[in-house]
Amino acid sequence: MIPFSKVGEVLSEIKQLTDFVIIGDTIVDISLGRKGTESDVDLFILSLSVLIDEDKIRDFAYDRGWDFGKTPIDTPRIIATVDDDQLQIDMYENIQDFFVPKEIINSAIEIRLGKEKFKIIKLEDYILLKTNAFREEDEDELKTITYLLGEGKLSIDKKYLESHIDLFEENAKSIRDRLGLIGIKI
């Protein structure tokens, strides 16, 4: 597990390159009050294009002795060495089938990781992103979140959740149906 204080140090470096919002399953780790993550950190990049500025991102990584690779949808991935571990940071923007509504980014909240504050999307919005994508791994993670909700380890604002479903326009009905399928009644 990489402590969030160390994650914060790496993200602080990345802040020198670009603004971003944390969008991935790190949201669940933080919501559960965990002290670190065993996963990657997914960032929605705000002040660069992950496609046009790929060389700039690669050079930034190499200048720090980090590795550079690609995500499954061919966007940049930085692998930063943290003590004896490696922290994978995947960078995204709205491309292909990957879509994060602007209102979700604008609704992000600030949290502290180590010495710095970073913006993260709300748990409800993370659930909607996963429900919209709904790949097999997304469905599994959503079932885990539903279980944690039932156990009282996580909580969500269902009115907020419902108010953001329509941001996904033509997918809104599917998202409502999928939420019901995994046990989140709206």
N, C-alpha and C positions, 0 to 999 in steps of 0.2 A: 504494500500500500504506500502510495506517495502522499505525504502529509499536505494538506491544503496550504500550509505556509510555504512549502516548496513550490506547489503549483502556482501560488501567487507571485513568487519570484520570477518564474518563467513567463507568466502572463504579463508581468510588469515590463519585461524586456520587449515582448511583442507589442505592448502599448506604444513603444517608441516607433514602431513601424506603421501601425494602423489602429484605428478605433475598431471595437468589436463588441458583440454581445454573446455570452455563453448560451448555447442552445441545446446541448446534448444531455446525456444521462447523468452528467455531473449535477444537474438540477435535482435529481432524485437523491443523490448522496448528500447534498447540502440540505435538502428538505428533511432528511432523516437525522440530521445532526451528526453525521459521520465526520471524522477528523481528517479524512483523506479519501483518495480514490484509487481504485484498482483498474480503472478504465481509461479511455482516452478523453480528451477535452475537445468538444466540437464548438467552433467559433463561427458566428455569422459576421463576415467582414464588412465594415461600413465605409472605410475611406480608401480602399484599393479595390481593384478588380482581381479576383483570384485567377482569372484567365489572362488578362492583358498584362498584369504586373507579376506574373509567375517568376520571371528572372530576378526581379527585385526581392521577392520572398525567398527564393533559393539562395541568393547572395547573402541576405540577412541571416539565414540559418547557418550557412557555411562560415560566415565571419565569426560566429559564436561557437564553432566547433560542433554544431548540431548536424544531424542528417536531414535529408530532404527526400520525400517520396510523393506518392499520389494516393488519393482516396479511391474507392471503387467507382466514383463518378468522375475521376480524372481531375480533381481539384488538389491544391497543395496540401501536403502533410509534412509537418516538422516533427522530428524526433529529437527531443532534448534530453541530454544526460542529466539525471538528478541523483546525486550520490551513486549508488550501485544500480539504480533503476533507469528506465527510459520512459519519458512522458511523451505520448503521442498527441499532437495537436493537429486536428483536421480543420481545414478552412473551407467555408462554403459561402456562396451567394446564390441568389435566385437564378438557377440555370437548369435546363432540361426539365425533368419532373420534380426537381428539388425546389420547393416553394415555401417561403416564410412570409406571411402577410406583413406589410409595413406596420400595421396597428399592433401586431405582436411585438415587434422590435421596439416600437414607441412605448409599449406598456412594461418594458423591462424594469426591474428593480435593482437597486444597488445593494451589494453584499460585500463583506470584507473577507478576503482570503489572504492571510498573513498580514502584511503591513499596508496593503493597498485595497481600494474598493474597485469592484468590477460590476458591470451590468450583466444580469442573467434574466432569461425569460421566466415567467411565472410557471409553476408546476402545471396549472390548468392549461396553459398554452403548449407546454411540452407534451401533455397528454393529447392535445388536438393534433400536433404535428405527427406524433406516432400513429394516431388513429387515421390520419389522412394517408400516410405512407402505407401502413398496414401490411408490411411484409411479414413473413413468418416470425422473424426475431422481434419485430415490433409487437405483434400479437402476444408473444410470450412475455415481453416486458410489461405490456399493458395489463395482462392477467396478474403479474406480480404486484403492480401498483394497486390494482383493484383489491387484492388480498391485503396489502398493507393499509389501504383505506378501511377495509372491514375490521382489521385488527386495531384501528385507531392510531397507528404509527404515522400515518399521513392524513392530511385533511385537505379538502378542496372547497372552493366556493362555486357551487353548481350554477348559480346565477351568472357569475363571471364566465364560467365555462360555456354555458349556453349562449351568452351574448357574443362570444367570439367564433362560434361555429359558422355563422354566415359569412365570415371573412374568407372562407374557402369556396365561396360561390357555388359552382356546379357540383362540388363534392360535398356540400353541406348535408344533403339527405343521407348519403353513404356514411358520413361521419356519425350522424345521429344513430343510424342503424347499427353501426359497429360498436358504438359506446354501449348501446343496449345489449349487444351480443356478449360483451366482456363483463357486463354487470354494473355499468355506471348508468343509472337511470336519470334521465333529464326530464 
